[in-house]
């Protein structure tokens, strides 16, 4: 029986003030998204396996939690939110050509053992902007991410921005096969530049291609790095990618957000559906990005709608870890009150509780047990973050315990009715 009290590997319980803080942060980030006119959407926790299959570029098969329905169809717990949103847009917004803004929050599930201590069940909050292929949309999405960071209470963070097409243009110019391109992509994504150098010695590529690939470990920095990247490539795809980043940077500068932006062309995603700009948000106190996003203009075609799209997702559990380690205070509402009463005062206690709840007060009603002392209830209130307690000693008299100031008083019950903000 004791084993059943523990959670499986990769998941955890969240309760008490930690849960309150998490919900508070989710509310703050959602408020930012509402200011940008994103509309809420909810998708199922499990879907058909094919929604997330290899063709969509989502998680690999062995990373998914699988189950079967009565018709023996393979279902999976969603490993990623974006394909689910893409499916919904293709179904419910098939004819819409103007921008669609959708936001969500929910849990995703990845069945992997190499997460370096990370959870297998992850809470995400994010947004998707559909039907807008402009660099202005790229800049606005990154601006939204920055505003979310600030709203959470974190001011020391950095958004690293890359461009998938920069790499794709180099591969197209090199005219390598898909397998070779995938190996190079994997090495750069994992920042294994020693392995990349070793591989390039074994394959036949033009010297200019080798030079730019070996420069990926240096292609990061501020606005000036874009000029450096221009000097390394000649193909139109890569040059257009750099030009787009320049436009995005210019638009971000109108919000005076340049301080939060750096560029990194080695930034490549494990998900294959990204097609253009890609970005990660980092802060102190966590070993990985707390927000990830990018453009995926081809994904919706998999579900029947040809539409451009860009989005992002905050990894809320990592964000909470960063907030805790940076000692950023997340205010929570601990204004709950206890009404404690003897059996003889039950009617008065219920009437008082009902009246206080109508004024917006949060009340826990407890009938005093003969097996417990008054001090037991006071300790319970303090340990569970109640702000105070009303103890009905008669139908007309109330003892008031303020757990915040550790003071005690008394009042007539009619005075409590008239002053709902006493405690």
N, C-alpha and C positions, 0 to 999 in steps of 0.2 A: 504493500500500500504506500509506503514512503516514497517509492520511485515515482508514483503517480503525482506526487506533489511538485515534482520538478518539471521544467519545460524541456522539450527536445532541443538538441544542439542547434544553434543558429537563431533561436527566438528568445524573447524575454518578456516578463511582465513589466508594465509601467503603471505606477499607482501613486496616490497621495499627491504631494506638492509637485513631484516630477511630472505627473500627468497633467496637472493644472497648468504648469509652465509650458508644456508642449502644446496644449490646446490654445494657450494665449498667443504663442508664436504663430501657430497656424492661422489664428484669427487676424493677426497683424499683417501677415503676408497676403492673406486673402483680401484684406481691405485694399492693399496696394493694387492687386489685380482688378478689383472692382473699379478703382479710379481710372484704370486704362480701358474700362468697358468690356472686360472679359465676362462671359456668361458661364455659369456652372454646368458641368456635365458629369454624370456618373455612369461608369461602365461596369459590367459584371466582374466579379473576382476571378471567375474561371470562364474560359472561352474554348472554342475549337482549336485544336493543335495547329491547324493550318494558318490561323491568324498570325502565328509567331514563327512560321517555319523558315527554313534557311533562305528561301527566295525573297522574303521581306527583309533579310539582313538583321533580324533580331537575335535573341539568345539561341545558343546551340541546343540541340535536342536533349543532350545529357545534363543540361543545366536546369531543365524545367521539371517542376513537380507535375506528374501526370496522373490522371484518373480516367475512369470510363463510365459512360452513362448506360442506361438499360439497353440501348441499341448497339452497344459496343463501340460507340464513337470515342475517339481519344480526345480528352479535354485536358487543359493545363491551367494551373494557377498562373495568372498573368505575370510574366517576368519583366514586363516593360509596359508602360502606359501608352506610348505613342502609337503603336499599331492598333490598339483598341480605339483610340480617338480617330485614327485614319479610317477605320472600318465604319464608325458612326457617321463621319462626315460624308463618306461615299454613299451611305444609305439614306441619310436624312437631309443632306444638303446637295444632292446630286446636280441640281440645276442652278445653284447659287454661284454667281461669278464675282461678286464683290466680297470684301474681306469678312471672314468668319473668325471670331475670337472666342475661344473656349478655354476654361480653366477647370482644374480638378484637384482633388486630394484623395489619397487612398494608399493601400499597401501593395507592394509588388513582392514577388517571391522568386528567388534564385537558388537552385539546389546545387551549391558548389562548396567545396571544402577548402578552397585556396583564397578565401576572402580576407586573410590576414587579420582575423579577429572580428570581422564585420558580420553583421546580422544577415540571415537569409531572408528574413521578412523585413522590408524597409518601407517606412512611410515617406511618400513623395507628395509634394505640392508643386504644380506646374501649370504651364499655359501653352497653347498652340495658336498660332496666327496663320490662317489658311487663306489662299487666294491673293496673296500679296508677295510678288517676287522681287520687290525693290530693295535697294540698299538702305532706303529709309526705314523699311520694316526691320531689317537686320539691326539697325542702330536703335530703334525704339524698343525692341525686345531686350537688348543688352541694357538699355536705360532702365527698363522695368526691373531687371535683375538687380541692378545697382540700388534702386529705390527699395527693393525688398531687403537687401542687406542692411541698409540704413534703418529701415523700419524695425528690423529685428534687434537693433541695438549694437550691431557690429559696424564699426567705422574703419577698422584696419583690415582691408581686404584687397584683393587684386583679381581682375578678370583677364585671363589669358585668352587671346583670340588667334585662331588659325584659319586656314582656308584649304579645304580638301582638294579643290581644283588645282591648287599650286602643285601638289604632289601628282595628281592625275595627269596634268599637262606634261610633267617630266617623264612619266611612264609612257605616255603616248609618243613623245618624241624619241624615247629610247627604243620603242617598238619591241618590248619584251613580252613574253607570253604571260597569261594570267597567273600561273603558278609562281613565276619569278617575281612578278609585281606583288603578289600576296606575301611572299617571304620578306621582301624589302619593306613592305607596309608593316608587317609584324615586328621587324627589328626596330624600325623607327618609332612605332607606337610604344614599344617597351623600352625605348631609349638605350638599346643595346648597340651602341655605335662601334664598339670593338668587333662585335659579330658582323655588323654591316661592312666594316672595312675588310674583314676576312672574306666575306662573301663576294665583294666587288673584285677582289683579286682573282677570283676563280671564274668570273664570267666576262664575256666579251662585250664591253660597252664603250661608246665614245668617251674620250677623256673629259669633255665638258660635262657630260652626264654624271660621270663618277665624281667630278669636282663638286657639283651642286649637291649630290647625295651625301658626300662626306662633310658638307657644310651645314647639314641640318642640325648638328649639335651646337651650332653657333647662331642659328637663325632665330634668335629670340631677343627681345628688348623693346625699346620705345619706338616712336614714330620714325626715327632715323633708320631703323632696321629694314623698313620697307624699301628704302633706297638701296640698301645693300643687297636685298633679294633681287631687285631689278637687274643688277649687274651680273647676276649668275645665270639668268635664263633668257632665252630668245623666243620660246614658243608662245603663241597667242593665248593659249588657255591659262598658263601660269601668269603671264603679264596682266591679263584681264582680272585674275584673282587678286593680284596686288592692287590694281586700280580700284577694285570694289572695296577693299579694306581701307584705302585712302578716303573713299566717300563715306564709309561708315565712321571712320575716325573724325572726319570733319563734322558730321551730324552730331556725334557725341560731344564734340567741343562746344556746341551751342547750349548744351546743358551744363557746361563746365565740369565734365566728368572725365577729362583726359587723365587725371591723376590715378584713376582706378584701372587704366587700360595698359596692357602690354601685349606684344605679338609673339607668337611662337608657331613657326611653320612645321615643327615636329609634332604638333598636336593633332593626332589622328585617332579616330574612335574605333573601338572594337565592333561597334554596330556598323554594318555596311550600308545602311540606308542614307547616311549623310552625304550631301552632294556639294555643299558650298562652304559658307562660313561655319565655324565650329568654335565653341568657347567653353571655358571652365572657370569657376569662381573658387578662389582659395582664401583661407584665413588661418590664423594661428590656432593651435590646439587640436588639430585633426590632421591625419596623415594623407588625406585625399581631398579631392574637390568636394565642396558641399553643394554645388550646383553645376549641372552639365546641360549643354544644349547645342543647337545648330540647325542648319537648313537641310530639309529632306524633300526636294522637289519631285522625286520619282516614286516615293512610297505609296501615295494615294492611287497611283496607276494599278498597283497590285489588287486594289479593291474596286476598280472600275471608274475612278474619277481622276482625270488629268488635272492636277492642281498643284501649285507651289505651296510650300509650307515651311514654317520655322517655329521652334518651340524650345522650352527648357523645363528642367525639373530640379527642385531643391530636394536634397536628401536630408530630411528633417532630423533624423536621429544624429547624423554627423553635425548638423548645425547646432543641435542642443548640446552636444559634447563641446563644441567650440565655445559656445556661450558660457558653459560652466567653467571651462579651463581659463577663459579670459576674465572670469569673475564679473561678467555682465549681469546685472540684476534684472530678472524677469519678474515684474510685479504680478502677484496672484491675489485673487479675492478670497480672503479668509475671514469674511464678515459673518459667517454662520453663527447662530446662537442656539443654545439649548434651553428648552423649557422643561424643568424637572418638577414633578408634582407627586403628592401622595394620592392614594386612591380617592380620598374624600374630596379632593380638588380637581377631579378629572374634568368635570364640565367646564369649570372656569379656565382650566389649562387649554382645553380644546378651543374654546371661544377666543382666548387670547392668541393662540397660535394661528387660527384662521384669520383674525384681524391683522396680525403683523404680516402674514404672507400676502395679504391683499395690498399692502403698502410696498411690497417688493423685498421684504426681509426674508432671509433664509433661516428656517426654524427646524430643529430636530426635537421632536416631542418624546420625552422619556418618562414612563411611570417608575417611580423610585421603588427599588426592591428592598425588602426588609433585610436581605442578606448583605446589602451594600451600605457603606457609610457615605455621607455627603462628600467627604474628601476623595472618595473613589471616583465620583462623577466629575469633580473639579480636575483631578489628574487626567481623566479621560478627555475632558474638553481641551486642556492644554496640549496634550500629546497629539490630538487630532486637529489642531490649528483652529479651534473655535475662538471667536473673539470674546464671547462672554456667555453667561448662564443666568436665567431667571429661575429662582426656586420659589414656588408658591407654598408659603407656610400656612396660608389660610385663603379663603375665597376673596379676601380684600387686600392681603399684604404679600409683597413680593420682595425677596432678597435678591440683590443684583450683584453678580460676580463679574468683574472686568478682568479677563485673563491677560490683556495687553499691559495694563498698568498695575495688575495684581492688587486691585483695590476692591473693597466690598461696601455695598450700601443697601438701603431698603427704600421701598416706595409703595404707595397705594396703587392697586392694580388699575384704577381708573386713570392715574397719571401715566401709566405705561401705554394705555390705549391712546392717550392724547399726544404723546411724544414718542413717535415710532423710531426716532434716531437716538435713543438714550445710549445704547451700547453699540 
